[in-house]
Amino acid sequence: METRANYVLIGSFTLAVIAAAFGFVLWFQSLHTTKLRSPLRIVFEGPAAGLRNGGSVNFNGIRVGEVISVKLDNPRRVVALAMVENNTPLRKDTLVGLEFQGLTGVAAISLKGGEEAAPPVPLAEDGIPVLTADPNALQDVTEAIRGTLQNINRVVADNQEAVKNSLHNLEVFTGALSRNAQKIDDVMAKVDGVMGKADSLMVGLNRLAGGKDGGELFLTVQSIRELAEDFDKRSGALMSDGRRTLGDISRAVNNLDRNPTRLLFGAGNSTSPAAASASTPTPPPAAPPRRQ
């Protein structure tokens, strides 16, 4: 029982520490934000269409704050309260208006211009600076939106027949697709089959050209190269033997041309009859008879 009480005490203390740390972070962040931003009240003498809480406050196109509240001061007046960065160069002659992101986007408060030598923004009774929007600028924005919508309506009206034909063609096309859905599925199935065969072919080519030992194609080329090298060696030896044989034949023909009897009588009887008669000694001539 005592051990369980200790666990509960330790858990409660840990949760308290975490909550205190979380609260300190939130307090420090809110304090830091309060130091960086200050309130600004903006008065619209007319409608402020599209303006709502969380909208941006832009100075020369750069976001410097956000709207935190929008309310009606009277039937013709809208008052917006925003938090704006303290380093924003606001002046008494700063122009205030509305800007939109697209035709259906949320409106943002637009702050522009102001002379550096101009006095600061005047303060209200509660100490909050107040700027009044230019009604002409708001009217210009409204007129621009209205003109854009009118232009779109005019374009659609002028091309009503073309738009109708386009929609009809689209309907016909989708109907054709719906009627030929089975054929399209068959075509896609055939395409898948062809792609599968192509994948198999690529795998076979990869196995032929690549692989662990360089591939079958590499082994075939290597075998052909070894066969060519062996044939080159053997043909070299054969040509050398043929060259020696031709040399022997040439010498034999030359010897036969110089001594043809060698072929008939052999090397021992190679002496010709003329040579034999030449080698036999000639007898001396007979003496003449004496006279008596």
C-alpha positions as CSV (number, residue, x, y, z in Angstrom):
1,M,0.0,0.0,0.0
2,E,2.8,2.3,0.8
3,T,4.6,1.5,-2.5
4,R,1.5,2.3,-4.5
5,A,1.1,5.7,-2.7
6,N,4.7,6.6,-3.6
7,Y,4.1,5.8,-7.3
8,V,1.0,8.0,-7.2
9,L,2.9,10.9,-5.6
10,I,5.8,10.6,-8.1
11,G,3.4,10.5,-11.1
12,S,1.5,13.5,-9.8
13,F,4.7,15.5,-9.2
14,T,5.9,14.6,-12.8
15,L,2.6,15.7,-14.4
16,A,2.7,19.0,-12.4
17,V,6.2,19.7,-13.5
18,I,5.3,19.1,-17.2
19,A,2.2,21.3,-16.9
20,A,4.2,24.1,-15.3
21,A,6.8,23.9,-18.0
22,F,4.2,24.0,-20.8
23,G,2.4,26.9,-19.1
24,F,5.7,28.8,-18.8
25,V,6.4,28.3,-22.5
26,L,3.0,29.6,-23.5
27,W,3.3,32.6,-21.2
28,F,6.8,33.4,-22.5
29,Q,5.6,33.1,-26.1
30,S,2.5,35.3,-25.5
31,L,4.8,37.9,-23.7
32,H,7.2,37.8,-26.6
33,T,4.4,38.2,-29.2
34,T,2.9,41.1,-27.2
35,K,6.2,42.9,-27.2
36,L,6.7,42.4,-31.0
37,R,3.1,43.4,-32.0
38,S,0.7,46.2,-31.1
39,P,-2.9,46.8,-31.9
40,L,-4.1,48.8,-34.8
41,R,-7.8,49.8,-35.4
42,I,-8.9,50.3,-39.0
43,V,-12.2,51.9,-39.9
44,F,-14.0,51.2,-43.1
45,E,-16.6,53.9,-44.1
46,G,-18.6,51.4,-46.1
47,P,-18.7,47.6,-46.8
48,A,-15.7,45.5,-46.2
49,A,-16.7,42.4,-48.2
50,G,-14.6,39.3,-47.5
51,L,-12.9,40.6,-44.4
52,R,-12.9,38.2,-41.5
53,N,-11.0,37.1,-38.4
54,G,-7.5,35.7,-39.2
55,G,-7.2,37.8,-42.4
56,S,-3.8,39.1,-43.3
57,V,-2.6,42.7,-42.9
58,N,-0.1,43.5,-45.6
59,F,2.2,46.6,-45.9
60,N,3.3,47.1,-49.5
61,G,2.5,43.5,-50.1
62,I,4.4,42.1,-47.1
63,R,2.5,40.4,-44.3
64,V,3.0,42.4,-41.1
65,G,0.0,41.3,-39.0
66,E,-3.4,39.7,-38.9
67,V,-7.0,40.7,-38.1
68,I,-8.2,39.6,-34.7
69,S,-11.8,41.0,-34.8
70,V,-14.3,42.6,-37.2
71,K,-17.4,44.3,-36.0
72,L,-20.1,46.8,-37.1
73,D,-19.9,50.2,-35.4
74,N,-23.0,51.4,-37.2
75,P,-25.0,50.4,-40.3
76,R,-22.4,52.1,-42.6
77,R,-19.2,51.6,-40.7
78,V,-17.0,48.5,-40.2
79,V,-14.3,48.5,-37.6
80,A,-11.4,45.9,-37.7
81,L,-8.9,45.4,-34.9
82,A,-5.5,44.0,-36.0
83,M,-2.2,43.1,-34.4
84,V,0.6,44.7,-36.4
85,E,4.4,44.4,-36.0
86,N,5.9,47.3,-34.1
87,N,8.6,47.9,-36.7
88,T,5.9,48.6,-39.4
89,P,6.5,52.2,-40.7
90,L,2.9,53.4,-40.3
91,R,2.2,57.1,-40.8
92,K,-0.9,59.3,-40.7
93,D,-1.0,59.4,-44.5
94,T,-0.7,55.6,-44.9
95,L,-3.3,54.4,-47.4
96,V,-5.7,51.7,-46.3
97,G,-7.7,49.4,-48.6
98,L,-8.6,45.8,-49.3
99,E,-6.9,43.2,-51.5
100,F,-8.0,39.8,-52.6
101,Q,-6.3,36.6,-53.7
102,G,-8.4,35.5,-56.6
103,L,-12.1,36.2,-57.0
104,T,-13.3,34.1,-54.1
105,G,-10.2,34.5,-51.8
106,V,-10.3,36.0,-48.3
107,A,-9.9,39.7,-48.2
108,A,-6.7,41.2,-46.6
109,I,-6.1,44.7,-45.3
110,S,-3.7,46.5,-47.6
111,L,-1.5,49.3,-46.2
112,K,0.5,51.3,-48.6
113,G,2.9,54.3,-48.7
114,G,3.3,57.2,-46.4
115,E,5.9,59.9,-46.1
116,E,8.8,59.4,-43.6
117,A,8.4,63.0,-42.4
118,A,4.6,62.5,-41.9
119,P,3.3,62.4,-38.3
120,P,2.6,59.1,-36.7
121,V,-0.8,57.4,-36.7
122,P,-3.3,59.3,-34.4
123,L,-4.4,57.6,-31.3
124,A,-8.0,57.0,-30.2
125,E,-9.3,57.6,-26.6
126,D,-8.2,54.2,-25.5
127,G,-4.6,54.7,-26.8
128,I,-5.0,52.5,-29.9
129,P,-3.8,54.0,-33.2
130,V,-6.6,54.4,-35.8
131,L,-6.5,54.5,-39.6
132,T,-9.5,55.1,-41.8
133,A,-9.8,53.3,-45.1
134,D,-10.1,55.3,-48.3
135,P,-13.7,54.8,-49.6
136,N,-12.7,55.4,-53.2
137,A,-10.1,52.6,-53.0
138,L,-12.8,50.3,-51.6
139,Q,-15.1,51.3,-54.4
140,D,-12.4,50.7,-56.9
141,V,-11.9,47.2,-55.6
142,T,-15.6,46.5,-55.7
143,E,-15.9,47.9,-59.2
144,A,-13.0,45.8,-60.3
145,I,-14.5,42.6,-59.0
146,R,-17.9,43.5,-60.5
147,G,-16.2,44.3,-63.8
148,T,-14.3,41.0,-63.8
149,L,-17.5,39.0,-63.1
150,Q,-19.3,40.9,-65.9
151,N,-16.5,40.2,-68.3
152,I,-16.7,36.5,-67.5
153,N,-20.5,36.5,-67.9
154,R,-20.1,38.3,-71.3
155,V,-17.6,35.7,-72.5
156,V,-19.8,32.9,-71.5
157,A,-22.8,34.5,-73.1
158,D,-21.0,35.2,-76.4
159,N,-19.7,31.7,-76.6
160,Q,-22.8,30.0,-75.3
161,E,-23.2,27.8,-78.5
162,A,-19.6,26.8,-78.5
163,V,-19.7,25.9,-74.8
164,K,-22.9,23.9,-75.5
165,N,-21.3,22.0,-78.4
166,S,-18.2,21.3,-76.3
167,L,-20.3,19.9,-73.5
168,H,-22.3,17.8,-76.0
169,N,-19.1,16.5,-77.5
170,L,-17.8,15.6,-74.1
171,E,-21.0,13.8,-73.3
172,V,-20.8,11.9,-76.6
173,F,-17.1,11.0,-75.9
174,T,-17.9,9.7,-72.4
175,G,-20.8,7.7,-73.8
176,A,-18.6,6.1,-76.4
177,L,-16.1,5.2,-73.7
178,S,-18.9,3.7,-71.6
179,R,-20.2,1.6,-74.5
180,N,-16.7,0.4,-75.4
181,A,-15.5,-0.2,-71.9
182,Q,-15.1,-4.0,-72.5
183,K,-13.1,-3.4,-75.7
184,I,-10.9,-1.0,-73.9
185,D,-10.4,-3.5,-71.2
186,D,-9.4,-6.1,-73.8
187,V,-7.0,-3.7,-75.4
188,M,-5.4,-2.9,-72.1
189,A,-5.2,-6.6,-71.3
190,K,-3.4,-7.2,-74.6
191,V,-1.1,-4.3,-73.9
192,D,-0.3,-5.8,-70.5
193,G,0.5,-9.1,-72.2
194,V,2.8,-7.4,-74.7
195,M,4.5,-5.5,-71.9
196,G,4.9,-8.8,-70.1
197,K,6.5,-10.4,-73.1
198,A,8.7,-7.4,-73.5
199,D,9.8,-7.7,-69.9
200,S,10.6,-11.4,-70.4
201,L,12.6,-10.5,-73.6
202,M,14.5,-7.8,-71.6
203,V,15.2,-10.3,-68.9
204,G,16.5,-12.8,-71.5
205,L,18.7,-10.2,-73.1
206,N,20.0,-9.2,-69.7
207,R,20.8,-12.8,-68.9
208,L,22.4,-13.2,-72.3
209,A,24.5,-10.1,-72.0
210,G,25.1,-10.0,-68.3
211,G,24.9,-12.3,-65.4
212,K,27.2,-13.7,-62.8
213,D,30.0,-14.8,-65.2
214,G,29.6,-12.1,-67.8
215,G,26.6,-13.7,-69.6
216,E,26.2,-16.3,-72.3
217,L,27.0,-13.8,-75.0
218,F,30.3,-12.9,-73.3
219,L,31.2,-16.6,-72.9
220,T,30.4,-17.2,-76.6
221,V,32.5,-14.2,-77.7
222,Q,35.4,-15.4,-75.5
223,S,35.2,-18.9,-77.0
224,I,35.3,-17.5,-80.5
225,R,38.3,-15.4,-79.6
226,E,40.1,-18.4,-78.2
227,L,39.3,-20.4,-81.3
228,A,40.6,-17.6,-83.5
229,E,43.8,-17.4,-81.5
230,D,44.3,-21.2,-81.7
231,F,43.6,-21.1,-85.5
232,D,46.1,-18.3,-85.8
233,K,48.8,-20.3,-84.1
234,R,48.1,-23.5,-86.0
235,S,47.9,-21.6,-89.4
236,G,51.3,-20.0,-88.6
237,A,52.9,-23.3,-87.9
238,L,51.3,-24.8,-91.1
239,M,52.5,-21.9,-93.2
240,S,56.0,-22.3,-91.8
241,D,56.0,-26.1,-92.6
242,G,54.7,-25.4,-96.1
243,R,57.4,-22.8,-96.6
244,R,60.1,-25.3,-95.7
245,T,58.5,-27.9,-98.0
246,L,58.4,-25.5,-100.9
247,G,62.1,-24.7,-100.2
248,D,63.0,-28.4,-100.3
249,I,61.1,-28.9,-103.6
250,S,62.8,-25.9,-105.1
251,R,66.3,-27.2,-104.2
252,A,65.4,-30.7,-105.6
253,V,64.2,-29.2,-108.9
254,N,67.4,-27.1,-109.1
255,N,69.6,-30.2,-108.5
256,L,67.6,-32.2,-111.1
257,D,68.1,-29.4,-113.6
258,R,71.9,-29.4,-113.1
259,N,72.3,-33.2,-113.1
260,P,69.3,-35.1,-114.5
261,T,71.2,-38.5,-114.6
262,R,71.2,-38.4,-110.8
263,L,67.5,-39.3,-111.0
264,L,68.2,-42.4,-113.2
265,F,71.5,-43.8,-111.9
266,G,71.3,-42.6,-108.4
267,A,74.0,-40.8,-106.5
268,G,76.7,-43.5,-107.0
269,N,76.1,-43.8,-110.9
270,S,75.6,-40.3,-111.5
271,T,78.5,-40.1,-114.1
272,S,77.3,-39.8,-117.7
273,P,78.6,-41.9,-120.6
274,A,80.5,-38.9,-122.0
275,A,82.1,-38.5,-118.6
276,A,82.9,-42.2,-118.6
277,S,84.5,-42.2,-122.0
278,A,86.4,-39.1,-121.0
279,S,87.7,-40.8,-118.0
280,T,88.9,-44.0,-120.0
281,P,92.7,-43.6,-121.1
282,T,93.2,-43.5,-124.9
283,P,95.7,-46.3,-126.3
284,P,98.9,-45.0,-128.1
285,P,98.9,-45.2,-132.0
286,A,100.5,-48.2,-133.8
287,A,104.1,-47.8,-135.2
288,P,104.5,-47.7,-139.0
289,P,106.2,-50.7,-140.8
290,R,109.9,-50.5,-141.5
291,R,111.2,-50.5,-145.2
292,Q,113.9,-53.0,-146.3
